[in-house]
């Protein structure tokens, strides 16, 4: 077992906190990041909410190691990237986290990290991979219907993961982009819409309409990004608009 697993798990548990059973949380009853459904899958369908509230450290490690860390091949990932991918897997599922990593390195987004994905990972900067994974994760979270309820906390968590993972990668915690940018999507207007349109080689009018949305989605898909029609840091970098 890679030594960084326990360190990464400690950081994950800081964000996961303790007991939660919010009526609008789609995950339902949760203790230290483990849902009742997940707990029952590992330890039996008869497990109750009370059992979950008293989950042991040994049970926690088993669930996190087998259900998230190993599924994302974190033992084979660079330091820092392993934690960023691990935390994203815990929060949004191993398959989705794997796809974000694959998108960050330009690999086929099938949610299964194999030799081809690992080969691309070994050629990339850990800090750039960490930033891209965190950006893609935030884009996904912002589209959820529960963002109005949990968005502030989710954003704080992802930015905390980003800062910690960069330090783990050997970078500096205070690293920030040289250029401030605005994330844009259908309905947006302004200078960053114009930049996107110009980079895509389409009519530049500063209004993000259906044509711009379709062109951007097509371009994202062709370039290994999630075709969500949202232009954020990862898309801007690929378009050559950010370093």
Phi and psi in degrees as a GROMACS rama.xvg file:
@    title "Ramachandran Plot"
@    xaxis  label "Phi"
@    yaxis  label "Psi"
@TYPE xy
-61.5549  135.379  UNK-2
-60.3667  -27.6555  UNK-3
-72.7549  -9.41306  UNK-4
-59.1959  -49.3864  UNK-5
-65.2979  -37.6837  UNK-6
-65.2967  -44.4597  UNK-7
-63.1752  -40.2112  UNK-8
-63.6769  -39.7142  UNK-9
-59.1518  -42.1973  UNK-10
-67.5413  -40.336  UNK-11
-60.2598  -43.9754  UNK-12
-68.1796  -26.5313  UNK-13
-62.1663  -41.027  UNK-14
-76.7759  -35.2142  UNK-15
-71.6669  -32.7191  UNK-16
71.2598  -152.452  UNK-17
-105.458  -130.727  UNK-18
-76.1191  138.118  UNK-19
-149.432  138.391  UNK-20
-148.641  55.6368  UNK-21
-72.7272  132.927  UNK-22
-62.0715  -23.0037  UNK-23
-99.4717  0.31136  UNK-24
-80.4841  117.062  UNK-25
-62.6196  -18.765  UNK-26
-79.3414  -16.4362  UNK-27
75.5556  -156.841  UNK-28
-58.2197  131.711  UNK-29
-141.456  139.675  UNK-30
-132.061  119.101  UNK-31
53.1359  39.1129  UNK-32
85.3654  -3.59022  UNK-33
-101.674  120.996  UNK-34
-79.9759  160.939  UNK-35
-61.4638  -38.7536  UNK-36
-61.115  -45.0129  UNK-37
-65.156  -42.7264  UNK-38
-60.8685  -42.5577  UNK-39
-67.6933  -34.9804  UNK-40
-63.7543  -33.942  UNK-41
-87.1137  -33.9847  UNK-42
-125.565  8.66604  UNK-43
119.359  141.081  UNK-44
-68.3802  -14.009  UNK-45
-86.1424  -1.66659  UNK-46
-67.8506  137.438  UNK-47
-104.631  174.407  UNK-48
-61.6091  -34.5674  UNK-49
-64.2822  -40.5526  UNK-50
-63.0556  -41.5702  UNK-51
-63.2191  -40.9428  UNK-52
-62.417  -22.827  UNK-53
-109.598  26.8242  UNK-54
-57.252  138.832  UNK-55
-86.7025  162.982  UNK-56
-61.977  -37.2664  UNK-57
-64.6362  -42.1998  UNK-58
-65.7449  -40.5688  UNK-59
-58.9342  -49.1651  UNK-60
-62.1101  -39.6872  UNK-61
-62.3514  -45.4074  UNK-62
-64.9362  -48.8239  UNK-63
-68.0828  -38.9227  UNK-64
-69.6725  -47.6911  UNK-65
-79.9093  -35.5815  UNK-66
-85.5387  -21.2074  UNK-67
-132.207  -55.7006  UNK-68
-59.5646  -52.9037  UNK-69
-69.7945  -37.1318  UNK-70
-63.0836  -28.2751  UNK-71
-98.4794  10.8132  UNK-72
53.249  40.3518  UNK-73
-63.8878  -25.3605  UNK-74
-61.9095  -22.2791  UNK-75
-102.87  5.00237  UNK-76
-99.0044  154.253  UNK-77
-62.8004  153.868  UNK-78
-57.5337  138.016  UNK-79
92.7821  -51.6247  UNK-80
-64.4937  -39.4212  UNK-81
-58.5591  -42.7975  UNK-82
-68.3879  -43.9817  UNK-83
-60.9965  -42.9014  UNK-84
-70.1505  -40.1662  UNK-85
-61.1203  -49.3047  UNK-86
-63.6658  -40.5203  UNK-87
-63.9969  -37.0606  UNK-88
-64.7193  -41.5657  UNK-89
-63.5956  -40.9121  UNK-90
-79.3185  -35.7141  UNK-91
-131.234  3.77355  UNK-92
103.809  140.288  UNK-93
-59.2691  -41.2668  UNK-94
-62.9616  -44.3099  UNK-95
-67.8416  -41.5923  UNK-96
-61.3385  -42.3729  UNK-97
-61.4895  -39.8109  UNK-98
-65.5145  -37.6303  UNK-99
-63.7926  -41.4408  UNK-100
-64.4182  -42.4093  UNK-101
-63.6118  -39.5239  UNK-102
-64.1054  -37.6342  UNK-103
-65.0989  -28.3339  UNK-104
-108.454  2.46084  UNK-105
77.2463  28.013  UNK-106
-96.48  164.817  UNK-107
-61.7977  129.051  UNK-108
-88.7508  79.0649  UNK-109
-109.494  0.603338  UNK-110
76.7223  6.67601  UNK-111
-122.606  107.161  UNK-112
-77.729  111.854  UNK-113
-126.182  -166.506  UNK-114
-55.327  -40.2609  UNK-115
-66.9948  -42.5186  UNK-116
-65.1413  -44.7519  UNK-117
-62.5382  -35.4498  UNK-118
-63.7279  -39.9033  UNK-119
-69.9782  -37.4245  UNK-120
-60.5819  -40.0529  UNK-121
-66.6087  -13.6094  UNK-122
-100.946  -0.826645  UNK-123
-106.746  158.926  UNK-124
-75.3232  126.698  UNK-125
-56.7943  -36.8922  UNK-126
-68.307  -42.3341  UNK-127
-64.7184  -40.143  UNK-128
-62.6766  -43.4164  UNK-129
-60.2501  -47.3861  UNK-130
-60.7827  -44.0794  UNK-131
-66.9234  -41.9203  UNK-132
-61.3858  -44.1275  UNK-133
-66.3466  -38.3159  UNK-134
-64.4903  -45.8157  UNK-135
-63.8696  -37.0474  UNK-136
-63.3898  -44.4392  UNK-137
-65.5417  -38.4217  UNK-138
-58.7183  -43.2999  UNK-139
-63.7892  -47.0819  UNK-140
-63.3729  -36.972  UNK-141
-65.1332  -22.0274  UNK-142
-85.887  -9.30964  UNK-143
-73.5912  146.365  UNK-144
-66.4783  -19.2266  UNK-145
-95.7253  10.6143  UNK-146
-59.8116  -35.7011  UNK-147
-63.0129  -26.5896  UNK-148
-91.1021  -45.4821  UNK-149
-109.65  -2.91511  UNK-150
-56.2897  -43.6805  UNK-151
-61.1577  -43.6222  UNK-152
-69.2018  -39.5434  UNK-153
-63.0089  -43.9365  UNK-154
-62.3415  -43.192  UNK-155
-61.7939  -41.0371  UNK-156
-64.0898  -49.4689  UNK-157
-63.1914  -40.7334  UNK-158
-68.4947  -32.323  UNK-159
-66.9132  -41.6012  UNK-160
-62.4261  -44.3061  UNK-161
-56.7083  -50.5875  UNK-162
-62.407  -44.7847  UNK-163
-66.5933  -42.9087  UNK-164
-64.6495  -36.0245  UNK-165
-64.9541  -40.6141  UNK-166
-63.4021  -43.2034  UNK-167
-61.6413  -28.5627  UNK-168
-81.3905  -6.03348  UNK-169
99.3513  7.09555  UNK-170
-94.3167  -168.148  UNK-171
-105.962  139.381  UNK-172
-61.0204  -30.6441  UNK-173
-87.7038  8.7138  UNK-174
-58.002  126.431  UNK-175
-135.347  157.561  UNK-176
-61.7541  146.077  UNK-177
-70.6304  -26.1061  UNK-178
-117.377  128.307  UNK-179
-81.3658  134.063  UNK-180
-129.872  165.667  UNK-181
-118.089  125.932  UNK-182
-70.1884  131.803  UNK-183
-127.943  154.025  UNK-184
-154.098  -176.208  UNK-185
-53.8441  127.936  UNK-186
103.001  -16.3154  UNK-187
-75.2119  158.564  UNK-188
-140.223  159.509  UNK-189
122.787  -169.611  UNK-190
-63.4414  -35.8707  UNK-191
-74.4717  -26.0987  UNK-192
-67.9473  -41.25  UNK-193
-61.7399  -40.2918  UNK-194
-62.1094  -43.7804  UNK-195
-63.5715  -46.846  UNK-196
-61.3262  -42.0086  UNK-197
-64.0349  -42.3624  UNK-198
-66.2393  -32.0573  UNK-199
-80.9389  -13.088  UNK-200
75.6754  32.8315  UNK-201
-117.012  178.713  UNK-202
-57.0241  130.944  UNK-203
-101.691  109.083  UNK-204
-134.135  -1.0868  UNK-205
76.8401  8.34277  UNK-206
-118.12  123.37  UNK-207
-88.0702  89.1208  UNK-208
-103.73  -163.46  UNK-209
-63.4421  -37.3493  UNK-210
-66.1199  -44.3912  UNK-211
-64.9194  -40.0056  UNK-212
-60.5407  -46.5412  UNK-213
-65.0323  -42.7757  UNK-214
-65.2361  -40.7374  UNK-215
-67.3656  -43.9139  UNK-216
-59.8662  -43.0246  UNK-217
-62.6082  -43.1952  UNK-218
-66.068  -42.8017  UNK-219
-59.8368  -44.6489  UNK-220
-63.2185  -41.5207  UNK-221
-67.7409  -23.5213  UNK-222
-109.398  20.8028  UNK-223
75.805  18.4929  UNK-224
-104.444  161.107  UNK-225
-65.6406  121.754  UNK-226
-78.427  69.0375  UNK-227
-101.404  -3.40365  UNK-228
73.2584  14.9605  UNK-229
-111.895  125.26  UNK-230
-97.7321  108.823  UNK-231
-127.003  -159.831  UNK-232
-56.2034  -47.1483  UNK-233
-62.0663  -43.1691  UNK-234
-67.5604  -42.2309  UNK-235
-60.8823  -40.5728  UNK-236
-62.7181  -44.0461  UNK-237
-66.7402  -30.955  UNK-238
-79.1272  -9.32675  UNK-239
84.2418  16.2112  UNK-240
-90.0328  -18.4193  UNK-241
-132.189  150.257  UNK-242
